[in-house]
Amino acid sequence: MKPLSFLLAAIVASPVSSIAQEPEALDYLDVFELEVPSDVQLSPDGARVVYVRSGMDVMTDTYFANLWVVDSDGENHRPLTSGHHTNTTPRWSPEGDRLAYISTESGSPQVWVRWMDSGETAQITHLTEAPSGLAWSPDGSWLAFGKLVPEAPLKIGESPTPPPGAEWAPPAKYDDRLVFRFDGVGDLPRGSIHLFVVPSRGGTSRQVTRGGGNFGGGVFSWTPDGSSLAFSAVLSPDAGLEGTDSDVYLVRVADGSLTRITDRLGPDAAPSVSPDGRRVAYLGYDDRYQGFQRTELYIANVDGSGARSISAHLDRNIQGSGGYAGTAGPQWSPDGRWVYAVYVDEGDAKLARFSLEGAHEIVAHEVGSGTAAYTGMAWPPVLPGPSFSVGAGARVAFTQTGPHDPGTVSISQAG
């Protein structure tokens, strides 16, 4: 393959300097002038790219993110949202006439939809907990997302009532979970992440999965007939001890019934259903309880048979699109012949497409975004790692970065 790559949008803001002067060195406060692209999404016809453009507010020392759009030839580069809100997770409808996304414009994260012809927007959820991930059903009538279903905190006894005017320390916390706190996050709320669906024109959200466990982790995929969602979860009773032993499942949207696709010791995650619905691609490895183990790209039939690695020939870690934020897993080409994923080779994050027979071809180099070029572990989650989106005709949009380039949006066309 001989890809034709070209720059769509450079997202670097830098201080203006006189022509007669040497460029000034980067200053601490210049960080607030940087804006970074992530989560690129090709329209179904390949004519436009929507992406998340993130920056920082120097007055409040907080992050914000807006959605921008640019034609695939680099023209008509403009914002779709503005203001110091957080607008993330843009997803084109199957017909390309609408764009779903998650926004804090109303004060808390909610699912919104924008009609691309008129520019009108509508908030279609009113959730008490933040949604994560978005996926349109193939007919465009539903949107799937993940959300915490909270549980009441554990309590031991009752604290006495303080006297009027007294200032007592906060009450003691009690937790029986092995993992109850993360760096940069703090105490984790009690409950489980479940999958929900909501009518794409607004209405009441409906919970699809039930029981204990975290379903999907923000990465899930519809089957082409719209009957089921593929996701990964740890449903073992020993989930606290085997927190990485996730498996891939299918859940029927109509009744919540589960079909297990993978069953082995080790993480299987980020599933993506093939365009014909016969296979699912996912990331994982056989857990041997070692300090480091290589994540590989697998495909299996939807009934769980025929599971095999198609990246075993490559001694490198494989990851999907989005890194830490988990915006997507590996992605199929529309014809189902290739699966796209990212791997790092000698410091260079490469976007590659893998054949079902186990060979691969490099599509782009220096793929990355946010605060992490190739690890896929950017923080905060508003600045995820490498991002790419596969469209019709072997067209791929992706983010690139380097030591002197915080981020650009590019496109590649296979020859």
N, C-alpha and C positions, 0 to 999 in steps of 0.2 A: 504494500500500500504506500502511495506517495501522497501524504496529506497536504492540503493547501491550507495554511493557517494564517489568519490575519487578526490584528488588534481591533476590537470593537470599541472599547472605552478604557481610557486610562483614568484611574480614580485617585491620583496623587495630587494633593493640594500642598503647595510649598510657598514660603515667603517670597514676595516680589523683591528683586534686587536690581540695582542700576546696571545698565549694559556695560558700563566702564569698570564695574567692580567685579571682583571674584565672588562666586556664590558663597554665601555664609554657611558656616558649619551648622549642623542640626542642633537646636537648642531644646532644653527640656520642654518648654511650652509649645514647641512646634508639634509635639505629639497631638495636641488638640486640633491641629490643622489637617491631620491625616484622616482620610476616609478610605474604607476597605470594602471591597465587593465580596459577596458570598452567595451561595444557594442560587446559582444561575438556573434558569428554566426556559427551554426552547418552546415556542408555541407549536401546536400540533402541525401547522403547515411549514414550520421552520423559518418563517419570515421575521420573527421578532424574538428578542431575548429579554426576559424580566429577571432582575436580580436584586438582592438586598445590599444596600449601601449603608455602612455603619460608621459612626463617628462618636466624638465625645464632646460634651458641653463643658467649656472651661469655667462657667459660672457655678455649676452644680457638681462638677466632677463625676458625671454619670454618662452612661452610654445611651445612644439612641440609634434607631435604624429606620430607613425609609426604602420604599420600592422605586426602582427606576426601570425604564424600558428603553431599548435601542433596537433599531432595525438590524437585520443580519448583515447588511452591507455597511454598517457603522453610522448610518444616518438617523436623524430624528431621536437623538439621545435626550431624554427628558425625565423628570420625576413623575411618579404616579401618586405618591403621598408626600407630605411635608410635615414639619413640626418636630418637636422633641418627644415623639412617641416611639414606641418599639413596634415596627411593622415587619413581620418575618414570615417565613414559610409560604412564599407565593406558589400557587399551583394552578396551571391552566385547566379549564374544563376540556372535556374531550373534543368539543367543537371549536374551541378557541375563542368563544364569544364572551366568556366570563373568566375572572381570576379570583380564586379564593386565597385568603391569607389570614394570619393571626395578628391582631392589633390591640394596643392598649389605649386607643384613642378615646374610648368611653370610660377609662379609668382602670380597667382590669383587662387581662388578656381574653379576647373573644374572637370567634370566627366571623370574618366579614367576607362579602362577595362584591366584586366590582364588575359592572357591565362595561365591556371595553368599547362598545360603539358610542355609548352616551356618557361614560364617565361616572354614572350614578353608582353609589355604594349603599350597602345595607348590612347592618349587624344582624346575623342570623342565629346567634346563640346568646344566652344570658346565663352564663355558668358561674358557679361559686368557686370553682377551682380552674386553674389554667389548662387549656387544651394543649396537646403536643402532637405534632405531626398532622398532616392533612393528606387525604387521598380521595379523588373523585371516583365514583362508581362509573363503569364503562358507558352507561347511558346518560350520565350527567345529572341524575335525579337525586343522588345522595352524596354526602361528604362523610368520610370516616375520620375519626380522630381519637387520640388517647386522652384519658383524664383520670386524676386521682379520685377514688371513692374513699372518703376519709372514714376512719374509725375513731371512736372516743379514746382519749389518752387513758392509760392505766392510772389507778389511784390506790393508795394505801391509807385507809382511814380518812378522817375528816380533820382539817386544820381548825383550830379555834378561831373565833372571830376577833380581830384586833380591836382594841379600845378606840373610840372616836378620836381621830387626829393622829393615831399611831402610824409610823412608817416602818413596816416589817419587811424583811427580805422576801423575795419571791418564794412560793411554796416549792418543796422538794419535787424533783422529777423522778419518775420510776419508769423503766423500760426493760422489757425482757427480750428484745431483739439483739442479735449478734452485731448487726450493722444498723446503727441508729443516728449516725452523724457523718457528714462529709466535710473535708476541707473546702473553704470557700462557699459552703452552703449553710452549715450549721446543723441543728437538729432536724432530722427528717420527720415529716408528718407521718402519723400512723395511717395505714390504709393500703390499698392496692391500686395499681394503674390498670384500668380496664378500657376496652374498645367501645366506642359509641358511634352511632350514625345519626345524622340530622338531615332533613330535607334541604336540598341545596337552595331552595327559594325561601327558607325559613320555616320554623316550626319547632316542635318539641323533640329534644334529643332522646334517643333510645339506647339503653345499655345493651351491648351484644354479648359480652363475656361475663361470667359469674365465677364466684369462688375466690380463694386466696391466690396470690401470685401477682406478678407484674406482667401484663399482656402487651407485647408490642414494643415497648420502649421508644415509641415515636416512629418506628419503622415498620410498615405493614404494606401489603399489596393485595389488590383485588384480583380475583379470577376473572377472565374475560367475559364470562356469562353473568357476572355481577352477583352470584349466589353466595360467595364466600370471601373471607379475608385470610391471607397468610400472615403469620406473625411468629415471633419467638417468645418463649416464656420459661421460667423455672417454676414448675408446678409440683416439684417433689416436696414431701413433708420435711425433708432436711434442707430446704432452700437456704436457710441461714448458714449451714455448713458447706453446702455445695452451690454457692451463689453464682458460679460461672457455668454450671451444668445446665444450660438452656437447651431447649429443643424447638424445632419448627413445627407449627400446627396450622391446620385450616379450621376456621370456625364458620359455620353456616349463619348468615346474617338473619335468616328468618327465625331460627329456633335456638341458636347458640350451641348447637352440637359440635363437638370437637373431633377432628381426625388428626392423629399424630403422624408426622412425616418422618422425623428423625428420632433415633433412640440410641444414644451412645453416651459414654462419659466424656464430657467436654462441651464447650460452647458451640452451638449452632445458632446463628443470628442473622439479622438483616435479610430476610427472604424477599425474593422478587419473582413473581410468576411470569412464565414465558408468554408471548403474545398468543400462542395457540392453546394455552392452558394445560399443556401436557406435562410441563416440567417446572421446577422451581430452582432458582440459583440462590445460594446463601454462603456465608462465611463461617469458618470454624476450624477445629482441629481435635484430634484425639488427645485427651488430657492424660499426661503421664506424670503429673505433679512435679514438673520441672520449673525452674525459675524463668525460663523463656521457652516458648513454643511457637512455631511458625503458623500463622493464620493462613489458611488456603481457601481457594474459591472452589465450591462444589456445585454440582447439579444433581438433581434426583427427579424421578418421576413423582407426580403428585400423590401417588399411593405409597410413596416411601421406597419403592424398589429402585434398583439401578444407581444408587448413590455413588458418586466418584468425584475425585478432585480433577479439575482441569488446569490447575496451576502447579501440580506436583513437580513438573520439570523445572520450575523456577524457584530458586532458593531465596525467596524473599517473602516478606509479609504482604498480604493482600488486604486492601480496605475498599470500602464503597465511597459514596459521595457524602461529604458533610462532616467527617471526622467526629469530634466530641459531641456536637449537637445532634448527631444521629439523624440527619435530614433524609437520608436515603441509603440503600444498600447498593450492591452491584446492579447494573442496568442492562436490559436486553436491547439488542437492535430490533427495529420494527419487524424485520423478516425472521427473527428468531435464530439467526445463524451465529451470532456473536453475543458475548457477555462482556460489558465494559467494567473495568475496575482500575484502581490505582495501586502502584507498588513503588517503593523507594530503592534506588540502586546507587550506591556511592554518593549519597546526599542529593540525588536528583529524583524528585517525585515524578513518576511517569504514568501518564494515562495510557492504558493499553486495552485492546480488545482481544478476548480469548475465544478461540473456536471450541466447539463442543468436542472436538477430537483431542484437545489439549495443547494446541500451539497458540502463540500470541503474536500480535503486531503492535508496535508502539504508535500511538496517535499523537501524543504531545509530551513535551518536557516541562520541567519547572512548574508543575501543577500545584497550586496551594493558595491559601488565603488567610486573612486574619492574622493572629499572632503566632501561628505555627505554619511553617512552609510544608513540612513533609511528615510530621509525626501524627497529624490528625487529632491532636489533643490540645486544641486551642481553648483559652479561657479569657473572657466569659463565653457562655454558649452563644451569645449574639454574634460572636466572631468565630465561626466554625472553620474547619480545615479544608482540604481540597474539595472542590465542588465541580460537578459536571452534569450535563444533561444531554441525552441522546435523542436525536430527531430522525425524521424521514430522510432517505437518500444518503445515509452515512454521514450526516451533518452532526457535529458535536460542539456544544458550547461548554466553556470551562473557565475557571479562574487560574491565573498564573501569578507568581510572586518570585522575588529574589532578594539578595542582600541590599540592592539599591532600588527595589520596586515593591512597595507595600501591597500592590494588587492591581491587576488588569483583568478585563473580561475579553476573552478571545473565542474564536470559532475555527473549527477545522472541517475540511471537506475531503473525504477520501477520494482518491483518484481511481 
